[in-house]
């Protein structure tokens, strides 16, 4: 069990620092983390049964709240505060049947979220501990390992370890319940494949409400006895680059947006401690690989995953990186490519739907049998992504099926249009495209940029690279593109914004 592995780490390295918390300016050892988790578990047991909400930024406090809830036999429901904190709190309570949400006043102030009736602040809990509570936790922490583990949660690997929500970038978020077995299998397979067992520390800035952050930045270091260097806001690029320089993490995992922000704020030599840099959650651009290579001599290894697969499906091996691909399946995970029309398995090099099978795949969406049956068949999870396998077994991602649009009888990849646009525009201009309804053709493509561009010049260049049907019919300026917590573009919100701009001329 995840919490049992944390206990093992705390017993092996009691004086080792578990968290270097750069937001709060404090270090917490494994023995201190164990004590705090036991105290929180006792409090949480009195508050809730079944599930408990957690809405906290990446920090030692958030990690301890997650551990404490699992110690208490509760399932932590991780709430996304980046896309409407109050709305997401209410949505999570309605979907998952719980009342208590653990948060912090500083986050509410920053997000503009009002305090909800059943919201409890972690600073109030940790700031009002009685001597008896501390004594009970201390005694428990000294119990024999087997007895302590029996007191700290179930030993049933099929028990839910966390509830997360899909990004909601295309429609309402789905409720994903991942088991202990799901997350543990992912940690073990990813750690073995990428050979991170000997690493001592990592940078933990990804949000814990995102599966990438929860599995790789929270539970992986706790299970392996590593030190997490935490910071609450991954978008503060200059601060994070300084943390990398000063605290020297060996493992750097992030999304392309975050990784690009950090490297641009760095100087040669700042990233000398990095032994492994992994990019995921979005396509890694070639220019980002070149930046890391030229500035720091670091090779980026791209991986691929989904919330429903805990998350890692595949990654490029450290001894066999194939830039541009999303790697090979991690141990214990099977991938097949299914033909869109026939349902048969595709031949090598033939593009189809990416299907995944393995211990990391969720059992289904919570309270949504219809969606679960659509996406899970005979143990195979339909990712909704398109791609193909090459002759070496590497997977090449071709985009989301939902990000294809039919115009004039032709299927046009919005991702292909975006990539071509970004190749033809200056590096500091970010481009993306959305599909809008069109009276004549049914659909049309609208390009969105965060800086002004010469539309006629760009379309003239584009016409040499892509079919005329795929050319954007209009360019719209949105200086601040809406983002998900992972750094991905929030296409759902962006489409609404562009529609509203069209309606108002």
VEXDREN-2710 file (C-alpha; in Angstrom, 1 decimal):
% VEXDREN-2710
k/r/px/py/pz
1/UNK/0.0/0.0/0.0
2/UNK/1.1/3.5/-0.7
3/UNK/0.9/4.6/2.9
4/UNK/2.8/1.5/4.1
5/UNK/5.7/2.3/1.7
6/UNK/5.8/5.8/3.2
7/UNK/6.0/4.3/6.6
8/UNK/8.9/2.1/5.4
9/UNK/10.7/5.2/4.1
10/UNK/10.2/7.0/7.4
11/UNK/11.6/4.1/9.3
12/UNK/14.6/3.7/7.1
13/UNK/15.4/7.5/6.9
14/UNK/13.8/9.2/10.0
15/UNK/16.1/12.2/9.9
16/UNK/16.2/12.6/6.1
17/UNK/14.3/15.6/4.8
18/UNK/11.1/14.5/3.1
19/UNK/10.0/18.0/2.0
20/UNK/12.0/21.1/1.3
21/UNK/9.0/23.5/1.2
22/UNK/10.1/26.6/-0.7
23/UNK/6.6/28.2/-0.4
24/UNK/6.6/28.1/3.4
25/UNK/10.4/28.2/3.9
26/UNK/10.7/25.1/6.0
27/UNK/12.1/21.6/5.9
28/UNK/10.2/18.5/7.2
29/UNK/12.0/15.2/8.0
30/UNK/10.4/11.8/7.4
31/UNK/9.9/11.3/11.1
32/UNK/8.1/14.7/11.4
33/UNK/6.0/13.9/8.3
34/UNK/5.0/10.6/9.9
35/UNK/4.0/12.3/13.2
36/UNK/2.0/15.0/11.3
37/UNK/0.2/12.5/9.1
38/UNK/-0.8/10.4/12.2
39/UNK/-2.2/13.6/13.9
40/UNK/-4.1/14.6/10.7
41/UNK/-5.5/11.1/10.3
42/UNK/-6.9/11.1/13.9
43/UNK/-8.6/14.5/13.1
44/UNK/-9.9/13.5/9.7
45/UNK/-11.5/10.3/11.1
46/UNK/-13.7/12.5/13.3
47/UNK/-14.8/14.7/10.4
48/UNK/-15.7/12.3/7.6
49/UNK/-16.5/8.8/6.5
50/UNK/-15.6/7.5/3.1
51/UNK/-14.2/10.5/1.2
52/UNK/-12.7/13.9/2.1
53/UNK/-12.0/16.9/-0.2
54/UNK/-8.5/18.4/-0.4
55/UNK/-7.9/21.7/-2.1
56/UNK/-4.4/22.7/-1.4
57/UNK/-1.4/24.0/-3.5
58/UNK/1.6/21.8/-4.0
59/UNK/3.4/21.9/-0.6
60/UNK/4.3/19.8/2.4
61/UNK/0.9/20.6/3.9
62/UNK/-0.9/19.2/0.9
63/UNK/1.2/16.1/0.9
64/UNK/0.6/15.5/4.6
65/UNK/-3.2/16.0/4.2
66/UNK/-3.2/13.3/1.4
67/UNK/-1.2/10.9/3.6
68/UNK/-3.3/11.6/6.6
69/UNK/-6.5/11.0/4.8
70/UNK/-5.3/7.6/3.5
71/UNK/-4.0/6.8/7.0
72/UNK/-7.6/7.5/8.2
73/UNK/-9.1/5.1/5.7
74/UNK/-10.5/8.0/3.6
75/UNK/-10.3/8.6/-0.1
76/UNK/-8.8/12.0/-0.8
77/UNK/-10.8/13.9/-3.5
78/UNK/-8.4/16.3/-5.2
79/UNK/-10.0/19.5/-6.2
80/UNK/-8.8/21.7/-9.0
81/UNK/-8.5/25.3/-7.9
82/UNK/-7.1/26.7/-11.1
83/UNK/-10.3/26.6/-13.2
84/UNK/-12.8/28.0/-10.7
85/UNK/-12.2/26.9/-7.1
86/UNK/-15.7/27.4/-5.7
87/UNK/-17.5/25.9/-8.7
88/UNK/-15.1/22.9/-8.6
89/UNK/-15.7/22.4/-4.8
90/UNK/-19.4/22.2/-5.3
91/UNK/-19.1/19.9/-8.3
92/UNK/-16.8/17.6/-6.4
93/UNK/-19.2/17.4/-3.4
94/UNK/-22.1/16.7/-5.6
95/UNK/-20.4/14.0/-7.7
96/UNK/-18.5/12.3/-4.8
97/UNK/-20.9/12.6/-1.8
98/UNK/-18.7/14.2/0.8
99/UNK/-18.9/17.5/2.8
100/UNK/-15.5/18.4/4.4
101/UNK/-12.9/20.2/2.3
102/UNK/-9.4/20.8/3.7
103/UNK/-8.0/24.0/2.3
104/UNK/-6.0/27.1/3.4
105/UNK/-7.1/30.7/3.7
106/UNK/-4.1/31.9/1.5
107/UNK/-5.4/29.8/-1.4
108/UNK/-8.9/31.1/-1.1
109/UNK/-7.7/34.7/-1.1
110/UNK/-5.5/34.0/-4.1
111/UNK/-8.3/32.3/-6.1
112/UNK/-11.1/34.6/-4.9
113/UNK/-13.0/31.6/-3.6
114/UNK/-15.4/32.1/-0.7
115/UNK/-15.1/29.9/2.4
116/UNK/-17.7/27.1/2.1
117/UNK/-19.7/26.0/5.2
118/UNK/-17.9/22.7/5.6
119/UNK/-14.4/23.9/4.7
120/UNK/-11.7/23.4/7.3
121/UNK/-8.3/25.1/7.1
122/UNK/-5.2/23.1/7.6
123/UNK/-3.4/26.0/9.4
124/UNK/-6.1/25.9/12.1
125/UNK/-5.6/22.2/12.6
126/UNK/-1.8/22.3/12.8
127/UNK/-1.9/25.5/14.9
128/UNK/-4.2/24.1/17.6
129/UNK/-2.7/20.7/18.5
130/UNK/-3.1/19.5/22.0
131/UNK/-0.4/17.8/24.0
132/UNK/-2.5/14.6/24.1
133/UNK/-2.8/14.5/20.3
134/UNK/1.0/14.9/19.9
135/UNK/1.6/12.2/22.6
136/UNK/-0.8/9.7/20.9
137/UNK/0.9/10.3/17.5
138/UNK/4.3/9.9/19.0
139/UNK/3.4/6.6/20.7
140/UNK/1.9/5.3/17.4
141/UNK/5.0/6.3/15.4
142/UNK/7.1/4.0/17.7
143/UNK/5.0/0.9/17.3
144/UNK/6.4/-2.1/15.4
145/UNK/6.1/-1.6/11.7
146/UNK/3.5/-4.3/11.1
147/UNK/1.2/-3.0/13.8
148/UNK/1.5/0.6/12.7
149/UNK/0.6/-0.4/9.2
150/UNK/-2.5/-2.2/10.4
151/UNK/-3.6/1.0/12.1
152/UNK/-2.9/3.1/9.0
153/UNK/-5.4/2.1/6.4
154/UNK/-6.4/-1.1/4.7
155/UNK/-4.1/-3.6/3.0
156/UNK/-6.6/-4.2/0.2
157/UNK/-4.9/-3.1/-3.1
158/UNK/-8.3/-2.7/-4.8
159/UNK/-9.3/0.1/-2.4
160/UNK/-9.5/3.6/-3.9
161/UNK/-6.4/5.6/-3.2
162/UNK/-7.6/8.9/-4.8
163/UNK/-10.3/10.5/-6.7
164/UNK/-9.3/12.9/-9.5
165/UNK/-11.1/14.8/-12.2
166/UNK/-10.3/14.8/-15.9
167/UNK/-9.2/18.2/-17.2
168/UNK/-12.6/19.3/-18.5
169/UNK/-10.8/21.0/-21.4
170/UNK/-13.5/19.6/-23.8
171/UNK/-16.5/18.9/-21.6
172/UNK/-17.5/18.5/-18.0
173/UNK/-14.8/16.7/-16.0
174/UNK/-15.2/13.0/-15.4
175/UNK/-14.7/11.5/-12.0
176/UNK/-11.7/9.0/-12.0
177/UNK/-11.2/6.7/-9.0
178/UNK/-7.7/5.2/-9.0
179/UNK/-6.9/2.3/-6.7
180/UNK/-3.8/1.6/-4.7
181/UNK/-2.9/-1.1/-7.2
182/UNK/-3.3/1.4/-10.1
183/UNK/-0.9/4.0/-8.6
184/UNK/1.6/1.5/-7.1
185/UNK/2.0/-0.4/-10.4
186/UNK/2.6/2.9/-12.2
187/UNK/5.2/4.1/-9.7
188/UNK/7.1/0.7/-9.9
189/UNK/7.0/0.4/-13.7
190/UNK/8.0/4.1/-14.3
191/UNK/10.7/4.0/-11.7
192/UNK/12.2/0.8/-13.0
193/UNK/12.1/1.8/-16.6
194/UNK/13.6/5.3/-16.1
195/UNK/16.1/4.0/-13.5
196/UNK/15.3/6.6/-10.8
197/UNK/15.8/4.4/-7.7
198/UNK/19.3/5.9/-7.0
199/UNK/18.1/9.5/-7.3
200/UNK/18.0/11.4/-4.0
201/UNK/15.6/14.3/-4.8
202/UNK/13.2/15.8/-7.3
203/UNK/11.5/19.1/-8.1
204/UNK/7.8/18.9/-7.1
205/UNK/5.9/21.8/-8.6
206/UNK/3.1/20.1/-10.5
207/UNK/-0.4/20.4/-8.9
208/UNK/-1.4/17.4/-6.8
209/UNK/-5.0/17.6/-8.3
210/UNK/-3.4/16.6/-11.6
211/UNK/-2.5/12.9/-11.9
212/UNK/1.0/13.7/-13.2
213/UNK/1.7/15.6/-10.0
214/UNK/0.0/13.2/-7.7
215/UNK/1.8/10.1/-8.8
216/UNK/5.2/11.4/-9.8
217/UNK/5.7/14.4/-7.6
218/UNK/3.9/13.2/-4.4
219/UNK/3.7/9.4/-4.0
220/UNK/6.8/8.4/-6.0
221/UNK/9.3/10.2/-3.8
222/UNK/7.5/9.1/-0.6
223/UNK/7.6/5.4/-1.7
224/UNK/11.3/5.6/-2.7
225/UNK/12.5/7.7/0.2
226/UNK/13.4/10.7/-1.8
227/UNK/13.3/14.4/-0.9
228/UNK/10.6/16.5/-2.6
229/UNK/11.6/20.2/-3.3
230/UNK/8.1/21.7/-3.3
231/UNK/6.8/25.0/-4.6
232/UNK/3.2/26.1/-4.9
233/UNK/3.1/27.9/-8.2
234/UNK/4.7/26.2/-11.3
235/UNK/4.0/29.3/-13.4
236/UNK/6.4/31.5/-11.4
237/UNK/9.2/30.6/-13.8
238/UNK/11.9/32.8/-12.5
239/UNK/11.4/31.5/-8.9
240/UNK/11.3/27.9/-9.9
241/UNK/14.5/28.3/-12.1
242/UNK/16.2/29.8/-9.0
243/UNK/15.0/26.8/-6.9
244/UNK/16.5/24.4/-9.4
245/UNK/19.8/26.3/-9.3
246/UNK/20.0/26.5/-5.5
247/UNK/18.5/23.2/-4.4
248/UNK/19.8/21.0/-7.1
249/UNK/17.1/18.4/-7.9
250/UNK/18.2/15.4/-9.8
251/UNK/14.8/14.6/-11.4
252/UNK/12.8/17.2/-13.3
253/UNK/9.4/16.3/-14.5
254/UNK/7.0/18.8/-16.1
255/UNK/4.8/19.9/-18.9
256/UNK/6.3/21.6/-22.0
257/UNK/4.9/25.0/-20.9
258/UNK/6.5/24.8/-17.5
259/UNK/9.8/23.3/-18.8
260/UNK/10.1/26.1/-21.4
261/UNK/9.4/28.7/-18.8
262/UNK/12.2/27.4/-16.5
263/UNK/14.9/27.0/-19.1
264/UNK/14.3/30.5/-20.4
265/UNK/14.9/31.9/-16.9
266/UNK/18.1/29.9/-16.4
267/UNK/21.7/30.4/-17.2
268/UNK/24.2/27.8/-18.3
269/UNK/25.2/25.7/-15.3
270/UNK/22.0/26.3/-13.3
271/UNK/20.6/22.9/-14.2
272/UNK/23.8/21.0/-13.7
273/UNK/22.2/18.7/-11.0
274/UNK/19.5/17.4/-13.4
275/UNK/20.1/13.7/-14.2
276/UNK/16.8/13.1/-15.9
277/UNK/14.2/15.6/-17.5
278/UNK/10.9/14.1/-18.5
279/UNK/8.1/16.0/-20.4
280/UNK/4.5/14.9/-20.4
281/UNK/0.8/15.9/-20.5
282/UNK/1.3/17.7/-23.9
283/UNK/3.4/17.4/-27.0
284/UNK/7.1/18.3/-26.5
285/UNK/8.1/20.8/-29.2
286/UNK/11.5/20.3/-31.0
287/UNK/12.5/23.9/-30.0
288/UNK/12.2/23.0/-26.3
289/UNK/14.5/19.9/-26.8
290/UNK/17.0/22.2/-28.6
291/UNK/16.9/24.8/-25.8
292/UNK/17.7/22.2/-23.1
293/UNK/20.4/20.6/-25.2
294/UNK/22.1/23.8/-26.2
295/UNK/21.9/25.6/-22.8
296/UNK/22.4/22.7/-20.4
297/UNK/23.4/19.6/-22.3
298/UNK/20.2/17.9/-21.1
299/UNK/18.2/15.6/-23.2
300/UNK/14.4/15.6/-22.7
301/UNK/12.6/12.3/-22.5
302/UNK/9.0/12.5/-23.6
303/UNK/6.3/10.3/-22.0
304/UNK/2.6/9.9/-22.4
305/UNK/-0.3/9.2/-20.1
306/UNK/-3.9/9.9/-19.0
307/UNK/-5.7/10.5/-15.8
308/UNK/-7.4/7.1/-16.3
309/UNK/-4.1/5.2/-16.5
310/UNK/-2.5/6.6/-13.3
311/UNK/-1.0/8.2/-15.5
312/UNK/2.1/6.8/-17.4
313/UNK/1.4/4.7/-20.4
314/UNK/4.7/5.0/-22.2
315/UNK/8.0/6.8/-22.1
316/UNK/11.2/7.0/-24.1
317/UNK/13.9/4.8/-22.5
318/UNK/17.0/6.6/-21.2
319/UNK/19.2/4.4/-23.3
320/UNK/17.1/4.6/-26.5
321/UNK/15.4/8.0/-26.8
322/UNK/13.5/8.6/-30.1
323/UNK/12.6/12.3/-30.1
324/UNK/9.2/13.1/-31.4
325/UNK/7.7/9.8/-30.3
326/UNK/6.0/9.2/-26.9
327/UNK/8.1/6.1/-26.3
328/UNK/7.4/2.5/-25.6
329/UNK/4.8/1.1/-23.1
330/UNK/6.1/0.9/-19.5
331/UNK/6.5/-2.6/-18.1
332/UNK/3.2/-4.3/-17.4
333/UNK/1.3/-2.1/-19.9
334/UNK/0.0/-3.2/-23.3
335/UNK/-0.8/-0.8/-26.1
336/UNK/-2.6/-1.6/-29.4
337/UNK/-3.8/0.6/-32.2
338/UNK/-7.3/0.0/-33.4
339/UNK/-8.7/1.0/-36.8
340/UNK/-11.3/3.7/-36.5
341/UNK/-13.8/2.0/-38.9
342/UNK/-13.2/-1.7/-38.7
343/UNK/-12.1/-2.1/-35.1
344/UNK/-9.3/-4.4/-36.2
345/UNK/-5.8/-3.9/-35.0
346/UNK/-3.8/-1.6/-37.2
347/UNK/-0.7/-2.6/-39.1
348/UNK/2.7/-1.1/-38.2
349/UNK/2.7/2.6/-39.2
350/UNK/-1.1/2.8/-39.6
351/UNK/-2.9/5.4/-37.6
352/UNK/-5.8/4.5/-35.3
353/UNK/-7.1/4.8/-31.8
354/UNK/-4.7/4.2/-28.9
355/UNK/-6.0/1.5/-26.6
356/UNK/-4.3/0.6/-23.3
357/UNK/-4.4/-2.4/-20.9
358/UNK/-2.6/-3.0/-17.6
359/UNK/-2.6/-2.6/-13.9
360/UNK/-2.5/1.1/-14.1
361/UNK/-5.9/1.3/-15.9
362/UNK/-8.8/2.5/-13.7
363/UNK/-11.8/0.3/-13.0
364/UNK/-14.2/2.9/-14.3
365/UNK/-15.6/6.4/-13.8
366/UNK/-17.4/6.9/-10.5
367/UNK/-21.2/6.6/-10.8
368/UNK/-21.0/6.8/-14.6
369/UNK/-21.7/3.3/-16.0
370/UNK/-22.5/4.6/-19.5
371/UNK/-19.2/6.5/-20.0
372/UNK/-17.2/3.6/-18.4
373/UNK/-18.7/1.1/-20.8
374/UNK/-17.9/3.3/-23.7
375/UNK/-14.3/3.7/-22.7
376/UNK/-13.5/0.3/-21.2
377/UNK/-14.0/-2.9/-23.1
378/UNK/-12.5/-6.3/-22.1
379/UNK/-9.9/-4.5/-20.0
380/UNK/-8.9/-2.2/-22.8
381/UNK/-9.1/1.6/-22.2
382/UNK/-9.9/3.8/-25.2
383/UNK/-7.7/6.9/-24.7
384/UNK/-9.5/8.9/-27.3
385/UNK/-6.1/9.7/-28.8
386/UNK/-4.9/8.8/-32.3
387/UNK/-1.4/7.4/-33.1
388/UNK/0.6/4.6/-34.6
389/UNK/3.3/2.1/-33.7
390/UNK/6.5/2.1/-35.6
391/UNK/8.7/-1.0/-36.5
392/UNK/10.6/-0.6/-33.1
393/UNK/7.4/-0.6/-31.0
394/UNK/7.5/3.2/-30.3
395/UNK/4.2/5.1/-30.2
396/UNK/3.7/8.2/-32.3
397/UNK/0.9/10.5/-31.1
398/UNK/-1.2/12.1/-33.8
399/UNK/-3.7/14.1/-31.7
400/UNK/-7.0/13.8/-29.9
401/UNK/-9.8/12.3/-32.0
402/UNK/-12.0/15.1/-30.7
403/UNK/-9.5/17.6/-32.1
404/UNK/-10.3/16.5/-35.7
405/UNK/-12.8/18.4/-37.7
406/UNK/-14.6/17.4/-40.9
407/UNK/-14.6/20.2/-43.6
408/UNK/-15.6/19.6/-47.2
409/UNK/-15.7/15.9/-46.5
410/UNK/-12.0/15.9/-45.3
411/UNK/-10.8/15.1/-41.8
412/UNK/-8.6/18.0/-40.7
413/UNK/-6.3/17.7/-37.7
414/UNK/-6.4/20.8/-35.6
415/UNK/-3.1/19.7/-33.9
416/UNK/-1.5/19.6/-37.4
417/UNK/-2.7/23.1/-38.1
418/UNK/-1.4/24.4/-34.7
419/UNK/2.0/22.8/-35.1
420/UNK/2.4/24.3/-38.6
421/UNK/1.3/27.7/-37.3
422/UNK/3.8/27.6/-34.5
423/UNK/6.6/26.6/-36.8
424/UNK/5.9/29.6/-39.1
425/UNK/5.5/32.3/-36.4
426/UNK/8.1/33.9/-34.1
427/UNK/9.1/31.8/-31.0
428/UNK/7.5/34.3/-28.6
429/UNK/4.1/33.9/-30.4
430/UNK/1.9/31.1/-29.2
431/UNK/-0.8/29.8/-31.6
432/UNK/-3.7/27.4/-31.3
433/UNK/-6.8/26.8/-33.3
434/UNK/-10.5/26.1/-32.4
435/UNK/-13.4/24.8/-34.4
436/UNK/-16.5/27.0/-34.7
437/UNK/-19.8/26.4/-36.5
438/UNK/-20.1/27.7/-40.1
439/UNK/-23.3/28.2/-42.0
440/UNK/-21.8/27.0/-45.3
441/UNK/-19.4/24.2/-44.4
442/UNK/-20.7/23.1/-41.0
443/UNK/-17.4/24.0/-39.4
444/UNK/-14.6/26.4/-39.8
445/UNK/-11.1/26.8/-38.2
446/UNK/-10.3/30.0/-36.3
447/UNK/-6.7/30.6/-35.3
448/UNK/-5.9/32.2/-31.9
449/UNK/-2.6/33.9/-31.1
450/UNK/-1.4/35.7/-28.0
451/UNK/0.4/38.4/-30.0
452/UNK/-0.5/40.2/-33.3
453/UNK/0.6/38.5/-36.5
454/UNK/0.4/39.4/-40.2
455/UNK/-2.6/37.2/-41.1
456/UNK/-2.1/37.4/-44.9
457/UNK/1.6/36.6/-44.7
458/UNK/1.0/33.7/-42.3
459/UNK/-1.8/32.2/-44.4
460/UNK/0.3/32.5/-47.6
461/UNK/3.1/30.5/-45.9
462/UNK/0.5/28.1/-44.4
463/UNK/-1.0/27.4/-47.9
464/UNK/2.4/25.9/-48.9
465/UNK/2.3/23.4/-46.0
466/UNK/-1.3/22.4/-45.4
467/UNK/-4.5/21.9/-47.6
468/UNK/-6.6/25.0/-48.3
469/UNK/-9.5/23.4/-46.4
470/UNK/-7.3/23.6/-43.3
471/UNK/-6.4/27.2/-43.5
472/UNK/-7.8/29.4/-40.7
473/UNK/-10.7/31.6/-41.9
474/UNK/-10.0/34.1/-39.2
475/UNK/-7.3/35.1/-36.7
476/UNK/-8.3/36.2/-33.1
477/UNK/-6.0/37.9/-30.6
478/UNK/-6.2/36.5/-27.0
479/UNK/-3.2/37.9/-25.0
480/UNK/-3.7/35.5/-22.1
481/UNK/-4.7/32.0/-23.3
482/UNK/-6.8/30.1/-20.7
483/UNK/-4.9/27.3/-19.0
484/UNK/-5.7/24.1/-17.2
485/UNK/-3.7/23.4/-13.9
486/UNK/-1.3/21.2/-15.9
487/UNK/-0.4/24.1/-18.2
488/UNK/-2.5/22.7/-21.1
489/UNK/-4.6/25.1/-23.1
490/UNK/-8.2/25.1/-21.9
491/UNK/-9.9/24.7/-25.3
492/UNK/-13.4/24.5/-23.8
493/UNK/-13.0/28.0/-22.3
494/UNK/-11.1/29.3/-25.3
495/UNK/-13.8/28.2/-27.7
496/UNK/-16.5/30.0/-25.6
497/UNK/-14.3/33.1/-25.6
498/UNK/-13.9/33.1/-29.4
499/UNK/-17.6/32.5/-29.9
500/UNK/-18.5/35.4/-27.6
501/UNK/-16.0/37.6/-29.6
502/UNK/-17.7/36.6/-32.8
503/UNK/-21.2/37.4/-31.5
504/UNK/-20.1/40.8/-30.4
505/UNK/-18.3/41.5/-33.7
END
